[in-house]
């Protein structure tokens, strides 16, 4: 019984000390997105302006390295109504702080589409994310991200094209 209490106490202390490096926040961004087709599409493929909203958790691994996990809704795809794609996304970025105000991050992103299922788009998408963040104050920040599609977002039997999402995000957020 003493060993169990000692073990619970150590786990509790470790959790409390670890929890000091956890920060939460919210983020919004302006998206400029488009689909890259292979082979090139024979129709006018214009970019789509949209928005993204997210909640995030920053887990400090060391003084200069953190892991950020987000749950994000994002409007992506092309400008044409038939090319629009909205997603619930899970970006996971390893972040490196180069100063007190500037950090850079990279990592994978999983996405689940949030619109009707019979439109020719795949249910899941996989992307890579690169970004930079600048702290305006200790709580407010601006950031820029580039998300590049790694998987085909069209169902294989829909048409004889492959399409990948590419998105630039210009964001603003607050750490709580």
C-alpha positions as CSV (number, residue, x, y, z in Angstrom):
1,X,0.0,0.0,0.0
2,X,2.9,2.4,0.8
3,X,4.5,1.6,-2.5
4,X,1.2,2.4,-4.3
5,X,0.8,5.7,-2.5
6,X,4.4,6.6,-3.2
7,X,4.0,5.8,-6.9
8,X,0.7,7.8,-7.1
9,X,2.5,10.7,-5.4
10,X,5.4,10.6,-7.8
11,X,3.1,10.4,-10.9
12,X,1.1,13.3,-9.5
13,X,4.2,15.4,-9.0
14,X,5.6,14.6,-12.4
15,X,2.2,15.4,-14.0
16,X,2.1,18.8,-12.2
17,X,5.6,19.7,-13.1
18,X,5.0,18.6,-16.7
19,X,1.7,20.5,-16.8
20,X,3.5,23.8,-16.3
21,X,4.8,23.5,-19.8
22,X,1.3,23.2,-21.4
23,X,-0.4,26.2,-22.9
24,X,-3.8,26.4,-24.6
25,X,-5.1,28.9,-27.1
26,X,-7.3,29.7,-30.1
27,X,-6.4,30.8,-33.6
28,X,-8.2,32.1,-36.7
29,X,-6.8,32.6,-40.1
30,X,-7.4,33.7,-43.7
31,X,-6.9,30.9,-46.2
32,X,-5.9,31.3,-49.8
33,X,-6.2,27.8,-51.2
34,X,-6.3,25.9,-54.5
35,X,-6.2,22.5,-55.9
36,X,-3.3,21.3,-58.0
37,X,-4.4,18.9,-60.7
38,X,-2.4,16.2,-62.3
39,X,-2.6,16.2,-65.3
40,X,-3.5,19.9,-65.6
41,X,-7.2,20.5,-65.6
42,X,-8.8,21.8,-68.8
43,X,-11.0,24.3,-66.9
44,X,-10.4,27.5,-65.1
45,X,-9.1,26.6,-61.7
46,X,-9.0,29.8,-59.5
47,X,-8.0,30.0,-55.8
48,X,-10.6,30.2,-53.0
49,X,-10.4,32.7,-50.2
50,X,-11.7,31.2,-46.9
51,X,-11.2,31.0,-43.2
52,X,-9.9,28.6,-40.6
53,X,-10.7,28.4,-36.9
54,X,-8.8,26.3,-34.3
55,X,-8.1,25.5,-30.7
56,X,-4.6,24.3,-29.8
57,X,-2.4,22.8,-27.1
58,X,1.3,23.6,-26.9
59,X,3.3,21.0,-25.0
60,X,6.7,22.3,-24.1
61,X,9.3,19.6,-24.5
62,X,12.3,21.9,-23.6
63,X,13.0,25.6,-23.4
64,X,13.2,25.9,-27.2
65,X,11.2,23.0,-28.5
66,X,7.4,22.4,-28.3
67,X,4.8,20.2,-29.9
68,X,1.6,21.9,-31.0
69,X,-1.6,19.9,-31.7
70,X,-4.7,21.7,-33.1
71,X,-8.2,20.8,-33.9
72,X,-9.1,23.1,-36.9
73,X,-12.0,23.7,-39.2
74,X,-10.8,25.0,-42.6
75,X,-12.5,26.1,-45.9
76,X,-10.3,25.0,-48.8
77,X,-10.3,23.9,-52.4
78,X,-11.0,26.0,-55.5
79,X,-13.2,29.0,-56.1
80,X,-15.8,27.0,-58.2
81,X,-18.7,25.6,-56.1
82,X,-17.9,22.1,-57.3
83,X,-14.2,22.4,-56.1
84,X,-14.8,23.6,-52.6
85,X,-13.7,21.5,-49.7
86,X,-14.3,22.0,-46.0
87,X,-12.3,20.0,-43.5
88,X,-11.9,19.2,-39.8
89,X,-8.1,19.0,-39.5
90,X,-5.5,17.8,-37.0
91,X,-2.1,19.5,-37.6
92,X,0.7,18.3,-35.4
93,X,3.7,20.5,-35.6
94,X,7.1,20.3,-33.9
95,X,8.1,23.9,-33.1
96,X,11.5,25.4,-32.6
97,X,11.9,28.8,-31.0
98,X,14.8,30.8,-32.4
99,X,14.2,33.8,-30.0
100,X,11.6,34.8,-27.4
101,X,9.3,36.1,-30.1
102,X,10.0,33.9,-33.3
103,X,9.4,30.2,-33.8
104,X,9.2,27.9,-36.8
105,X,7.3,24.6,-37.1
106,X,6.7,21.7,-39.3
107,X,4.7,18.5,-39.3
108,X,1.9,16.3,-40.7
109,X,-1.8,17.1,-40.9
110,X,-4.7,14.7,-41.1
111,X,-8.1,16.0,-42.5
112,X,-11.6,14.7,-42.6
113,X,-14.0,16.3,-45.0
114,X,-17.2,17.9,-43.7
115,X,-19.5,18.0,-46.7
116,X,-21.7,15.5,-48.5
117,X,-20.2,12.1,-49.3
118,X,-21.3,11.7,-52.9
119,X,-19.4,14.6,-54.4
120,X,-16.3,12.7,-55.7
121,X,-14.0,13.8,-53.0
122,X,-12.1,11.4,-50.7
123,X,-13.2,11.3,-47.0
124,X,-9.6,11.7,-45.7
125,X,-6.6,13.9,-46.8
126,X,-3.0,13.9,-45.6
127,X,-0.8,17.0,-45.8
128,X,2.4,18.6,-44.6
129,X,2.5,21.9,-42.8
130,X,5.3,24.5,-42.5
131,X,4.9,27.7,-40.5
132,X,6.4,30.6,-38.7
133,X,5.0,32.4,-35.6
134,X,5.8,35.9,-34.2
135,X,4.7,36.8,-30.7
136,X,3.4,40.3,-30.5
137,X,3.0,40.1,-26.7
138,X,3.4,37.2,-24.3
139,X,-0.1,36.0,-25.3
140,X,-0.9,37.4,-28.8
141,X,0.7,36.2,-32.0
142,X,0.5,36.3,-35.7
143,X,1.6,33.4,-38.0
144,X,1.9,32.3,-41.5
145,X,1.6,28.7,-42.7
146,X,1.9,26.8,-45.9
147,X,0.0,23.4,-46.1
148,X,0.9,21.2,-49.1
149,X,-1.2,18.2,-50.0
150,X,0.4,14.8,-50.0
151,X,-2.7,12.7,-50.9
152,X,-5.2,12.8,-53.7
153,X,-8.4,14.5,-52.4
154,X,-10.5,13.0,-55.3
155,X,-11.9,9.5,-55.2
156,X,-10.1,7.3,-57.6
157,X,-13.1,6.4,-59.7
158,X,-14.5,10.0,-59.8
159,X,-12.5,11.3,-62.8
160,X,-9.2,10.6,-64.4
161,X,-7.5,13.4,-62.4
162,X,-5.6,13.7,-59.2
163,X,-5.9,16.8,-57.0
164,X,-3.9,18.0,-54.0
165,X,-4.8,20.9,-51.7
166,X,-2.3,23.7,-51.2
167,X,-3.1,26.4,-48.7
168,X,-1.5,29.6,-47.4
169,X,-2.8,30.7,-44.0
170,X,-2.3,34.1,-42.4
171,X,-3.4,33.8,-38.8
172,X,-3.8,35.6,-35.5
173,X,-4.2,33.9,-32.1
174,X,-4.1,34.1,-28.4
175,X,-2.6,31.8,-25.8
176,X,-4.8,31.4,-22.7
